[in-house]
Amino acid sequence: MISESSNHLKKRGRMFELEKILDCLAHKKTPDSVARRRQPSKSDEDQWMMIRGDDFSVDASGKIATSKALRRLGAKTQVLTANINAHVRKRLTHTFEVANIATVIARISGLNEDLCRAIAYGHDIGHTPFGHLGEAFISEITGKDFRHAIFGVVIAQRIERQGNGLNLTHQVLEGILGHSGSSNVLPGTKGVEISEEAKVVKYSDKISFTLADVNDIFRRTKILDLGAFPQIDKLLRLCGDSQRERVAFYIAGLCRESAEKGYVSFKTSEPAQIFAELKHNMDKVYSLVNLQNSAEILGRVYSFLSKTTLIGDVNPALVLALMTDDDVLYLYRKDCINARDFHDCSVAEIIEHLNGKNIDFSNPDLDW
């Protein structure tokens, strides 16, 4: 994978000098030996440990990869909702692309690949239907700030596996919690920095969704004309002629800058500055392609959840947050929603195990 990438890592005649940065951050690698779990190891973890022998691989392959939370991302918005083109990314395909970028960076720089992969697999499991529009809706109706990064940790600890949680390592949960935003300080702490692997996933996430959104909005669906956004077009040309070349360009820039700094960094180099400007321009585009009647759709389904007895004593906002785009749109399109309709939705089998539990979507509960 490294040698394949290195063939593409060129820019204006400059060759990506792979040999100079290989293992450049090995001294910052999170060792497998520091992994810790909230609960003692269980039988399924022991089985995976016999196969792979390390905790972070268990979290990635044996836990998150097989979780319902990850499967539901296949029916959740990445940037375009209810698009029938199977090549348009959903939240699940975005997750795999983030994992690919993150593990390549980790391999080049000498960081922990399995930890990067586990964080990447879990980083978006807390997303609501309709993406950030769903987050904004739940924040408004509850009066509490809904953050998908926090909710992802809540899902992993209190909702998956019939309410028993996945028992992930603290390091992976911290990575999920800290993957979003611009700061490398772990939310809710006084200056505690996220791991180098979590930083890798944070940057991989931004690189992945920015370039993928360009691809899906302008190239694949042609919802918008790239010619009407000359600055975006210009910035794209600076980093390559294809999706593959652009991803490789940014991987090269991040690895080179990180080697120079001695820690994961993607802020000061020319590629980082090009990327920051591209992302800034893309941020102006999203309002033009977002689902315009999302509040109406979510509002009708939330109204049903607030009145029905089908969800027991579970917070209707929590139920809505666990739903997929398909769940919401299916119920919204019903003239009269009945019990059978609700039980056809993926969320129905989750909440039957949450009755009697007071789950706060804003509390990651990582003080252990």
Number of C-alpha atoms within 10 A of each C-alpha: 10 12 9 9 18 17 13 18 22 17 15 7 6 8 13 21 13 19 9 10 19 19 18 21 21 18 13 18 18 17 14 15 8 10 16 18 16 12 10 9 14 9 9 11 19 15 13 18 17 9 11 13 14 19 26 28 21 25 26 22 17 19 26 23 16 12 17 16 23 21 15 21 25 19 20 25 27 25 25 22 21 14 13 8 10 7 11 21 24 20 23 21 15 25 26 15 20 27 27 18 24 30 25 22 26 26 18 23 27 18 27 21 23 25 33 34 29 32 33 34 27 30 31 28 30 28 29 29 28 28 23 18 18 22 19 15 22 25 15 12 11 10 9 11 13 23 21 25 26 27 26 23 30 25 23 26 21 21 23 20 18 14 18 14 16 21 22 25 20 17 22 31 26 22 29 30 29 27 29 24 11 9 13 18 15 18 20 12 8 8 10 11 16 21 23 22 28 31 24 29 34 27 22 28 23 18 21 23 20 18 20 21 21 23 17 20 20 17 14 13 15 12 13 16 12 15 10 9 14 11 14 18 15 11 16 19 11 15 21 19 10 13 16 12 18 20 22 24 22 25 25 26 23 25 27 24 22 20 19 13 13 13 18 25 21 24 16 13 15 13 22 17 13 18 24 17 15 20 20 13 15 18 11 9 16 14 10 10 13 16 16 11 9 15 16 12 16 23 16 15 21 20 11 17 20 16 10 13 11 17 19 14 13 21 19 20 17 16 19 20 23 25 23 24 22 20 22 20 15 16 21 19 12 10 7 8 15 13 10 8 14 18 12 13 17 16 19 18 12 19 21 15 16 21 14 10 13 11 16 13 22 16 13 22 12 14 5 7
